Structures are given as C-alpha cells and as structure tokens.
Amino acid sequence: MSRKKGSRQQSWAVRVVVLVVAFASTLILPVQAWFPVAVNPTVAEMIAQVETATLLDIVRQLSGDTPALIGGQPYTFVTRESTSGEPIRKATQFGFEALQKTGLDVRYQAWNACGLVGRNVVAVKTGGSIPEENVLVTAHLDSLSEEGAAPGADDYGSGSAAVMAMAEILAPYSF
C-alpha cells in the first residue's frame, strides 16, 4: 500500500509529539529528588489521569491522521490554517464540543486582527476559594505551513490536545 508524503509527515510528527511527552515525563522524577517537596495527593491523582493514548488520539484527529467526530459526523483535517474557512471553523467546533463534554461553561469569542476574523473557544471553570482570580490555560488551534497543507500535529495540535485533556481531568475538581 502506498502512502502519501503528507501522511508520512503527519505520522512522523505524531511520533515526535509522543517522544517529547515521554522524554519530558522522565525529567520530572529526577527534579523531585533534587528539590524534595510535599506531594499534594489531589495533584498526584490528577497527574495519574494523564494518558498518552488520549493525547495521541486528539493529536491524530487534529492533524488529519484519523477522522475527528464533529457535530456527530466524521471530518478529516487537511489544514487548520487561520484563513482556511470551513477547516478552521471545524477545528474550533471540535475544541468547543470536546470542552463542552467536560461540563465547563464554553463559548465562542469573536476576534479580528490584521484584517482577519475568526473565533476563539473559551471554557471557564470558576474557582471556589478565589473566584475573582483567573488562571489561563491556552493553546491555538490554527496551524501554519511554509507550503501546502497545514495539519499541524506540532503546530499546535499537541498543545490543543493538552488543553482538552487537562479540561477533562480538572472539570470534576473544585479549587
């Protein structure tokens, strides 16, 4: 079976993302030995819920390696470039639906800059102890390419996957 060049690049990029996540996780343990701190059991519980398979699945969907389910229909991304029209709208819908499943308050926020218009996806979890303070966890869903399609596993599908997975993990907790 012959594979397209773009498909090889996407698969390669997905493997790089997984290797970076695996490498970064190996650095955390030695740091704890150098700087001993009390482990918060709730934080440890949250960290234990992070699954490479979940992150990889989201990245594969955002990069077009596998179809994403958007509005109940399969959709394969070939780009998420900011001016791509339907593809970037589908990407923001994908993010919106993923965050909405967590039970967070989710909305679109219109933006315009440099003659371009688009929409951000904003999910809010109001804190219990200091509700007037904000903590931002961000990523961008669009991607760039010097030439051709911009599926973006590493720009910035991996960051978007981390935000979506984090929202799912943090949603049931109170802070």
N, C-alpha and C positions, 0 to 999 in steps of 0.2 A: 504494500500500500504506500503510495507516495504522499508526502506531507508537504504542505505549502511552507514557504520560507517564513511567513508571518506566524504560523502555528508553532514552528520550531522556536522562534524568538519568544513567543508568549510562554511556552513550556519552560524554556531556559530561564526566563525572568521569574516565573513562579518558583522554580527550584532555588534561585538566588534568594528570594524572599524567605523561603523556609530555612535555608542555611544561615541567613543573617539572624533570624529569630532564634534558631538553635544555638548559634555562637553567642549571642547576647545573653541567653539564659545561663550559659556556662560561666559567664563573668560575674554573675550575681553572687554565687556561693563563695568564691574567694574574698570578695569585698566584705561579706558578713564576718569572715574570720578576722580581717584587719580592723574592722570597726564594729565591735560587738554592740548590738542594741537589743532592747527588749522586743520580742516579736509580738505584734498585735494579732491575736488569734482570728479576729474577723478579717483582717487584711490577708492573712495567710490562707484563710478559707476562700477568699475572692481569687487570689492568685492561683490556687489549686484548680479553679474552674476554667482557667485559660487552656484551650485545647488547640493544638497546632492544626488539627484536621478542620476545625471550624474556621480558623483564619484562612487556611488554604482554600477551602470551599468558596468563601466570599471573594478572595482574590481571583480564583479561577473564573468565577462568574463575571466580575468586573472587567477582567482582561479579555473576555470572549473565548476563553479556553473551554468553558462549558456554558450552556444557556442559563440565563437567570430567569426566575419566575417574577414577572412584573405585571400587576393588575390581573393575576391569575393566568397569564399567557407566557409561554417561553419566548425569550428575546436574547439574541446573541449580539454582544457589543463588538463592533469593529473599530469604534473610536468613542472617546468621551471628550473630544476637543470642545472648548467653550462655545465655538460658533457652529457646531455641527447640527443644531436644530433638534430633531427627534432623538438622536442618541444621547445628548446631554440631558434632555428632558426625561428620558427613560432612566438615566443614571440617578437623577435626583429623586425620581419616583421610587426607584429601587431602595435608595437610602431612607426615604420617608417611610416606606412600608416596613422596612427592617426595624427602624426605630419605633414605629407605631406599635409593632407586635410586642414591644417591651412594656407597654403601658405608659410610657412617658408622654408628656404633652408635646406634640410635634406640629410644626407649621412650616410653611414656605416663607421665605423673606426675599422679596424682590431686590435686585441690585442693578446698578448701571455704572459703568466706568469706561473711560477711553472709547466712548461710542458703542460699547457693547451692553447688552442687557441679559439678565439671567435670573436664576433663583437659587438661594441657599436653602438648605434644610436645617432647621433649628429644633432641637429637642431639649426640653427643660425638666430638670429634677430639682424641685425646691427643697432646700435643706430644712431640717427641723431645729437645729441648735442656733444657726446664724443664717436665717433665710434671706437677709438683705445682702449677703456676700455672694459673689459669683465666682465660680471656677469654670474656666473654659477648657473643653477638650475638643480639639478641632482637627480637621483634615480637609483636603479638597478632592472633590470627585472628578474634576476635569483632568485631562492629561494632554501632553504635548508630544509632538514628534517632529524631528527635522525634516522627515519626508514620509509620505504615505500615511497609513492608519496610525492612530494613537490609542492603542488598547490600554496601556499604562498599568501593568502589574506593579512596576516600581515607581511610577509617577501617576498617581499616588494611591493606587489601589490597595497597597499594603497598609497605608495609614488609615484609609477609609475603613478597611476591614477591622483594624484595631479599634477604631471608634465604635463601630457597630457591635463588635463582640463585647467591648467594655460596657456599653449601654445595657446590653442584655444581662451581663453579670451584676452590674451595680443597681439595676432597677428595683429589685425587691428589698434593698437595704435602706435604712434610714440613717441620716447623718446630722 
